[in-house]
Structures are given as structure tokens and as C-alpha cells.
Amino acid sequence: MRVLVVGSGGREHALAWKLAQSPTVEEVHAAPGNPGIARLGQCHPIRAEDGDSLLELARTLGADLVVIGPEAPLVAGVSDQLRRGGVSVFGPSAAAAQIEGSKSFAKDVMRAAGVPFGETMSVARTPCVVKADGLTAGKGVYICRTDDELNAALASVSAYGDQFVIEELLEGEELSVFAISDGSNLIALPASRDYSRVGDDDTGPNTGGMGSYSPVPEIDQARVAELVDTIHRPVIEELAERDTPFIGCLYGGLMLTADGPKVLEFNCRFGDPETQVLLPRLDGDLAEALLAAAQGDLGEAELPISDTCAVTIAMAAGGYPAERDTGSPIDGVDDAEALGAVVFHAGTAMRDGHLVTSGGRILSVTGLGDTIEDARTRAYDACERISFPDARYRRDIAAKAVNVG
């Protein structure tokens, strides 16, 4: 099997890394890819949103499967374009991807499906959450507990366009739950927990994600399967009834409230950095499962879950999320990997033969172990071996899961 991964971040590196381990995969390609993916296969300088060039590339390569990582090309309809060209694609249509692309669409689907979620408020008053209505790479969300925070949020959200929603503030523990869908059947993946704020103790602005861990000790796989049946499945069925079957990875960001689980948001793809902790825990053939989903028949496909624990820490530019860093030398990646960590490239490039920064989140450093504590220790030890100017990362990822601090 020849597989083409679309995208250039840490999520796409993790996908390529796992797909390359499949006994059924002969070649891994990526567009545009990154230096980490280039160690696994061939990268092609094509933007993720360039459907025409991606279709031509897929045909030239004879790609058996295209896996689209980021949300922007999905919402833009790249998967539709590839499917019309006869290519098997793992990733929803533009119509189905509106579950992430439009907050109002998502609420309409959830309401019709009977899935509980944070209700929209008709009047802006605290406490509340202000969310941009379109794609924001995880950054257009503002939690407001005071009037000053609400006023600041209303001023900031305009940077993402004119459309926004104001929702009730849900309290509880957050949980990320993923399911692979062929349009009707589902495979539940392990639960994970991510950290969206830039600073320790959940301070500072929202980001694309500063770290993640899996498993979540208090949520076993039976509970995950129950959540998928009560949250994800009704949404998949509702989308199918609307003639917009969802083929891809449906990501539910949930809040476990005192009144039961409620949806914070749905995303139409694998999460980042959750993918970096989920895929190392899967024992099955990911390529076979994604191809089966892309062809509309998961059938007997399975993805057994190992007992391995994983913790990922995002190493970011000093000014992230407001600023990126470009061209700064990165050192110590080989030393980190020598400790047993897996280093996924998120915002990197090669310049004159040396690895340099090229983004906001630069690397996702994943530690694996028999316990979350072991995985966490390995991940942080590896981070200490890596350096680039003004590197920042949270020091409390998975701390509560192991009662640290």
C-alpha cells in the first residue's frame, strides 16, 4: 500500500510514523510534510489546501490511501475533490466537516441528535465562553468569569471574523474522545486529556494544545465505548440522515459535568497533540483500518489498545501563541530520542543541513512507559535535552494524573 499523508505538523508526523509501521504499507509520502516525516518517506512541496496538485500527486504516486490531517483542507473540500478523482480518502467531506467548521451547524446537528452540549446564551453575561464560529486552530476560545474578561474576549474574537457564539460555561474535567468512522460504523480510540492553555495551572491564552496524556486513569475503555455510543454515534447517524456521511476521525471534546458528559466542541480530524499519545498505544494495523473506513466498510477492522502509557509535551516558540519563531537552530533531538522518547516535528525546517524552527509549536516530545509517571518522566527528561532560543513548555503536563505538585 502507498499512503499519502496531507499536512506538515506533529499530528501528521505521528500519523506517518504509525502508518510506516504497518506491514501492509510499502511507501509513505507526505504533502508538504516536515523534516521528521522526511526520515520516514518522501515529502512533496504541495500545500495541504491545493486539491488540484494533491490529486495529481496521488495519481502519479498510485496512492492507495490519502490521509488528510488538518481541518482547513477538509472544510475547504479537498477530500471531495480527491474522491471525485477516484482516490480513497480518510477525511470527511466539506459538508460533514462543518461539524468543526461551523459552531452553529454543530449545535443544530447535536440538538437534532439529542446530544447534550453547552447551550448558546442570548445575552452576554458572565460566566460564559466566547467562541469564534469558524476555524481558529484552537485559539478562538475565551473563558470569561469576570466582566473585564468578557469585554476583552468580545474585542479579541473579532480577529477571527464577524461570527461568534456565546455559550454557558461548563464546569468539570475535560476529556478528548476520538472515534474512527466509515459513515455508519465506529471504532473507539483511547481517551486522552489535553492542555489548551499556554501556561502552567491553565493560565494564559488558549493554544492549539500544549500537551496530552493517555490513558486517563479514571476513564477505562468500557466507559470510552459508552461515551462514543451516546455522544459520537447519534451525531454520525444524524449526519448520515442528512446525506452527509462522516468518513474520518470524529473528535469529541467533552466536559464531564455534575449533570453528565456534555460536548464542548466537535472536530473533524485527529487532534494535535492527542494523536501523539493515542497512536503509540494502538497495536493494530492503522493503515488497514483507515483504508477500510475510507472505502466505507470498517467491517471487522480492529485497533487493539496496549497497556502502554504516553505523555506528550509541546515545545513552543517563546512568544507562542501570539508569535512564531523561524530560523532558530534546534539542538538535542537525537539525544532526546536516545533516551527512548519519540520526537514528533510540528514546526521545523531544514536550513543548510541543520534543523531550525518554523512555527509556533515546534516539537511534540512523547514519552512512553508502563505507567503515566514513567512516561511523564521520560518526556520531561527528553525535553531537557532539546534546546532552541526562548523555548517554552508547560511543566505540569499529566501532573494531576500522577499526583505531582
Buried (B, 14 or more C-beta within 10 A) or exposed (E): BBBBBBBBBBBBBBBBBBBBBBEBBEBBBBBBBBBBBBEBBBBBEBBBBBBEBBBEBBEEBEBBBBBBBBBBBBBBBBBBBBBEBEBBBBBBBBBBBBBBBBBEBBBBBBEBBEBBBBEBBEEBEBBBBBBBBBBBBBBBBBBBEEEEBBEBBBEBBEEBEEEBBBBBBBEBEBBBBBBBBBBBBBBBBBBBBBBBBBBBEBEEBBBBBBBBBBBBBEBEEEBBBBBBEBBBBBBBBBBBEEEBBBBBBBBBBBBBBEEEBBBBBBBBBBBBBBBBBBBBBBEBBBBBBBBBBBBBBBEEBBBEBEEBBBBBBBBBBEEBBEEBBEEBEBEBBEBBBEBEBBBBBBBBBEEEEEBBBBBBBBBBBBBBBEBBBBBBBBBBBBBEBBBBEEBBBBBBBBBEBBEBE
